[in-house]
Amino acid sequence: MFISFMNNALKNAELSLLNNEVPVGAVLVKNNNIIAEARNCMSLLKNPIKHAEILLVENEIIKIKSKYLNKYDIYVTLQPCDMCLYALRLIRIRRIYFGAYTNSSLQSNITKLNLIKNDNKNKKYIKNDNIDTKNLSKNSNKIEIYGGIMEDKCSNILKKFFKQKRNINIKY
């Protein structure tokens, strides 16, 4: 199942690439069925917060008329940024599965994660309770986060995008 869902997320990332967006794709899953799909649309919508994850959950929340998605899982080709991770926590997403890891050194206190060993060789993370957030209680949602699923394919599409960007900028 992981591979099938991540392949769909990758197809959305490829659409982003074709539209000159940072190639990140995501799918929302409930009861082992894909409920919705999205891709980055920051340039298209001229809005820097229109990440794949945000678009995906925003539409589903409106559709089901609930502010929580606690029975849903999200598959995304890139480790969610702080903004997306915080939003996914607020809506009580159950699990996050991602492909490529970010190399950002700008990780805020929101994304301090504790590494826990997992049998299936994917890295499993659980949110740290010691998060300085005014709007979340100590008992708020803990998200299971699994990283490195199809990591090479997810990383390669990002590398391709940024290599193309650098080559365009180098030509005079």
N, C-alpha and C positions, 0 to 999 in steps of 0.2 A: 504493500500500500504506500509506504513512504516514497518509493521510487516513482510510482504513478502520479502521486500528488505533486511531487517536486518537478516532474517532467512538465506538468501543466503550468506550474509557476514559471519554469524556464521558457515555455512558449510565450508567456506574457512578457517576460524579460526581453525576448527576441523582438517582440512588437515594439517595445520601448526603444530598443537599439535602432530599429528601422525608422523611428520617429525622432532620432537624435536626442533621446532622453537617456539619463543614467539607467542602464538596463537592469531594473529590479522588477520582478513579477511576484505575485502572491495569489494563493487560493485559500478560500475559507471552507472548512470541512465540518460537517455535522453528521454523526451516525455513519461515518465512512463514505459519505457522499459529498461531492463538491457542490457547495451552495452558491458560491460566487467567485469571480476571478477579477483581478485588477493588475495594473502596471503603473509605474511612475508616470505622472502627467504634469510635472512641475512646469516645464517649458510650455507645453500645450495650453495649460490653464493659467499660465503666468501667475503661479501661486507656489511659493517655496514649501508649503506644508502639504502639498498634494502627493505624498508618498503613497506607494502601492498599498501599504498596510492601512493607512488612514482612509483612503478611498474605499477599500474593501469593507471595513467595519462600519463606516459612515452609512453606506448604502443599506447594509443589512439591518442596522439599528432602526433606520427609517422604515424599512420594509416590515419588520416584525413588531414595531412599536414598543420596543423595550430598550432600556439603557444598558442592559447586561447581555453578554454573549457567553455565559459560563458553561455552556455545553458545546462550544465550538473550539476547533483547533485552527491554527493558521500555519501555512507553509509559505515561506518566503525565501527568495534566492540569496539574500544578504542579511546578515545579522541586523536586527532592528536598531535604529539609532535611539538615542535617549528619548526623543519626543514620541516616537512610535511605541517604544517599550512602555513608557509611562501611560500612554493612551490605552494600550492593550491591557495594562494592569487595571486601569480605572473601569474598563468595561468588563473586567473579570473573564478575559479569554482563558480557556483551560490550559492549552499547550501551544507553544511556539516551536516550530521546526524550521531551521534555517540551513542554508547551504554554505555560503562563503562567510568567513570571519572578517570583521572590519579590522583595520590596522590602526585605528584611531587612538591617539594618546589623549584624546579629549573626553575620556569617559568620566561622567559626573558621578556624584554619589548615588544617583538613581539606579545606575547599572552595576553597583557592586554586587557581584554574584559569588556564591560559594560553590566550588566544584565538588561534585559527588560522583563516585565511581558508578558506572552503569554496565550491566552485563552485555548489552548489544553493541559495544564498542563505539557508540555515539557518545559524545560528552553530554552529561546531563547537569543542568544548572538549576538551582532553586533560588528564588529571590531572597535576599537578605532582609531580615526584619528591622535592622538598624538603619532605616532610611529616614532622612530628615524631610518629611513631607507633612504639611499642615492639614491637608485635606484627606489623608488616609489614616485610618485607625491602625493600631498594632495588629488587629485581627483581619486586616484586609487581604485580598486575594494573593495567593502565592501561585506563580505561574511556573509550570514545568517548561524548561527550555532545552531543546536538543539541537546541537550544532554539528556542522560538518557533513550534512547529508548531501551527497553528490557534490562535494566541495570543489573538486577540480572543474567540473562543467560550469558551476555557478561562478567560480573565480575567473575562468577563462573568458566568459562573455563580458565581464567587467574590465578585464585586462585589454580585450579587443577594443572596447569603447574608448578607454583612456589612451590607448596607443593611437587610435585614429584621431583623437582630439589633439594629441601632441604633434602628430604629423601634419595636421592642417595648420596648426599654429607656427610650425617651423618654416613652412614654405613661404617664400617672399615673392 
